[in-house]
Amino acid sequence: MAGSKEIRTKIKSVENTRKITRAMEMVAAAKMRRAQERMRAARPYAEKIRNVAAHLSRANPEYKHAFLVKRESEKNVGLIVVTSDKGLCGGLNTNLLRLAVNDMKEWEGEGKGLLVCPIGNKGFGFMNRIGAKVQSHLVGIGDVPHVEKLIGTVKAMLDAYVAGEIDAIYLGYNHFINTMRQEPRIEQLLPLPSEKLETTSTATWDYIYEPDAKKVIDDLLLRYIESLVYQAVVENIASEQSSRMVAMKAASDNAKSVISELKLVYNKARQAAITKEISEIVGGAAALA
C-alpha cells in the first residue's frame, strides 16, 4: 500500500485537475449557448436563399448552371470535412473522421480520385497523417466563424469542380441535434441534389434579370453553396461546445469518484499505521512488565 504522503499528493493532484475540468465545463456551457444562437440565426437566411435559388433554377430552364448538372460518371471526388481546431470534446472528431475514412476507402475501391478540403486543425492534421491529397485547408476558425474566411477555401474546391477536375463534392460535419446528441454526416454538396432545391410553392414566377440570367444565377448559386458550408461550420461549432461540456462534466464526475476512492485508501493506510503504533506500544509495555 502506498504511503500516506504519496496518497495525499495524489488527492491534491486530482483535486487540481477537477478544478480545471469544472472551469472548462462552465466555459464550454457559456460558449455553447452563444454557438446555438448563431446556428439558429443562420438558418432563416439559408432557408430563404435556398427558396430563391430553387425558384430561379426553375424559372430559367434554358440555362443550366454547372452546379445543377450531374456528370455522366464520377471519376474524381472532392470532400470538404469540418472539424474542430481544439480537442477535449469527446469522440466528436473521431466519429466524423471515421465516417469520412470509410467513404474515402469506398471511393478509392471504386477507382475514384480524391481531393480533400479540411476545415479545422484536427481534420487538417488527420488528412496529412493518412496521406490524403489536400486541395485547400483552413485552420484557426475560432468560436465566431466568418463567411469571408471560408470563401477562399471553398472556392478552391468549387473552381476544381467547374474546371472538371472533380465530378462531385461532399460535405462532412457534425449535425447538432441537442446538447447530448450530435450526429456525424457526409452529404452531397455538388451537384446540388434535387431534393435540396424543392419548394412547397407550386407558383411559377417570372423574373426580370439585371444584367442577365447567367450572371444572377451564377452569383446566387455561389452564395447558396457558401451558406451551406457556413451552416455546416456553425452546426459543428455548436456540436463541439456541447460535446466538450459533456466531456468535461464526465471528467469532473470521474475525478470526484477518484478522490473518494483515494481518501478511503488514505484513511485505511492511516488507520493501519495507528494500529501498528499501538501494537508496538502495547508490546513494549508487556515486555517491560
N, C-alpha and C positions, 0 to 999 in steps of 0.2 A: 504494500500500500504506500502511496506517495506521502511525503511528509506534510505536516500542517502548513508550513510556509509555502511550499510548492503549490498546494491546493488553493491557498489564499491568493497567490499570484494569478492562477488560472481564473478564479472567480472574478478578480478585478479586471482581467483582460476581457472576459466575456461580457462583463457589465459595460465596459467602454465600447465594445463592438455593438451592443444593444442600443446604446445611446445614439450611435451613428446611424444604425438602420431605422430607428424611430424617427430621427430627423429627416432622413431620406424619404421615409414613408409620408411624412407630412408635406414635404416639398413636392413630391410626386402628386399628392392629392390636390394641392393648390394648382399645379400646372395642368392636371387632368381636367379640372373644371374649365379652365381657360381654353384648353385644346378642344374640348367638346363644344364650347360656344363658337369657336372658329369653324369647326366642322359643320355645325348646323347652319351657321351664317352663309357658308359657301354653297349649300345645297340648292337654295332658290335660284341663284344665278346659273348653276349647272343645269337645272331643270328647264329654265327659260331659254337658255341658248340651245339646248337640245331640241326644244319645240320649234324654235325659229329655223334651226338647221334642217329639221325634218320637213318643214313646210317648203323651204327654199329648194331642197333636193328634189321635191316632187313638182314644184311649180315650174321648173325649167328642165323638162325631160331631154331637150336636145343637147344639153351639156352635162356630161358626167365627170365629176372630179375624180382624180386618181385614188383618193381615199375611199371612194364608194365602189370601185371596180374590183371585183375578185379576180385574181390571177388564175390562169389555167392550171398552173402547177406551182407548188411551193418548194423551191429549191433551196432557198435561204430564209432563215427566220431570225427576227430580232426580239430580244427580251429586255424590257425595262423592269427592273426589280427594285422596289422601295424598301429600305431597311432603316434602322436607327443608326445614329452616329455613336451612341454610347451603349454599354452593356447593362448588366444588373437589372434586366427586365424579363426574367424567367426564360421560357422557351419560345418567346415571340419570334426572334430572328431565326432560330434553329428550325422551327416548324415551317416557316416560309421558304427558307433556303433548301430544306429537304424536299419540299414540293417542287421547287424550281429545278433541282438536280434531277429528280425523276422525269420531269418533262424534257429536260435537256438530253438525257440519255435516250429517251424515246425518239426525239427528233434526230439525234445522231444515228440511232439504229435504222431510221428511215432514209439515211444518206443525206440529210439536210445540213447545210452550213448554218453556223450560229454566230450572231453578234449580240453582245450584251451591253446594257447601259445601266450600271448600278448607281442608285441614288442613296447615299448613306454610307458612312465609313465601314460598317460591318459587312455590307454587301460587296463593297469595293475590295476589301481585304480578302474576302472569301473567294471572289471570282479570280483574283490574282493567284491565290494559292492553288486552285484547281486548274489553272492554265487556260481559262476562257478568254476568247478574243474580245477585248473591251473596245467598243466604238467610241464611247464618251462616258464621263462619270461626273458626279457632283457629291462633294462631302461638305460637312460643316453647315448643314441647313439651319440648325438652331431650333428653338422652340416655336418661332414665328416664321413660317415659310413665306417667301415672296415669289410671285409668278415670274417676275423678271429674272430671278436667279435660275429658274427652271427652264426658261425658254431656250437658251443656248444648248443645254444638254439634250433636251428633247428634239430640237431642230436637227441636230446631227443625225438622229435616227430617222426623222421624217424625210430629210434630204436623201438618205440612203434608200428609203422606200420609194420615193418619187423617181430616183435615178435607176431603179430596178435592181439595186444591189441586194435587197431583201424583198421578199414577196408577202410577208405578214409580220405584224408586230404584236407582241403580247405584253400585258402589263401585270406584274405581280406585286401584291401589297397585302397588308393585314386589314381586313374589314372590321370596323368597330361595330359590335352588336350591343354589348353592355359592359359594365365595369368588370365583370367576371369572365366575359367571353369575347375573344377576338378570333376571327376566322381567316386563315391564310387563303388568298385567292390568286389565281392566274387567269386573266380574262383576255379575250382577243380585243386589241385596240384598233388595228388596221388589217384589212379593210373593215370599215365600220359595219358591224353586224346589223342586219335589217331590223332586228328587234329593238336596237338602241334608238332607231330613228322612227319608231312607231308613235303615232299621236292618237289621242282619244277623239280629236275633232275630225269629222268627215267633210268639213267645208273645204272647197278649193279656192285658194286665194290667188289673186292676180297681182304681181309685183311690177313696179317701175324701178329699174336698176340704174344706179348712177355710180361710177361711169358706165359699167356694163355688167352683165350677169356673171361672167367669168371672174372678174375681179372681186365682186361682192362675195360669191360663193367660196372662192379660194380663201379669202381672209376670214370668213365666218367659220369655215370648217377647221382652219388652223387654230382659231381661238377656242373652238369646241374641243379639239384634241388637247390643247393646253389646259383647259378647265378640267378635263377628265384626269389628267396627270396630277394637277394641283389637288383635286378632290381626293385622289389616292394618297397623296402625301399627308394631307391633314387628317385623313382617316388613320393612317399609320402612326402619326404622332399621338393622336388620342389613344390609340391602342397601346403604344409604347408607355405612356404615362400611367395608364390603368394597370398594365402588366407589371410595371415597376412598383407601383403602390402595393399591389397584392404580394409581389415577391418580397418586398421589404417588410411587410406585415408578417409574412410567414417566417422570415428570418428573425424578426424580433420575438415572435412567439417561441421559436426554437431556442433562441438564446435564453429566454426566461426558463424554459424547461431544463436546459443545461445547467443554469445557475442553481436551480433547485436540487438537481442531482449532485452537483459538486458540494453544495452546502451539507447535504446528507452525508456524503463521504467524509467531508471535513469534520462533522460532528462525531462520526464513528471513530475517526483517527484520533481526535482529541480525547474522546471517552476511553479509547484503548490505552492512550498514554497515561491518563489519570489512573486508570485501573492498575496499570503496571507499576506506577509510582507507589500507590497504596500497598500493593502486594509486597514491594521491596521494603517499605517501612515496617509493615507487619512482620515480615520475615526476619528483618534485622532485630526488631524488639523481641521476637520469640527466641532468637539465638542468644541474646544477652541474658534473657531470663533463665 
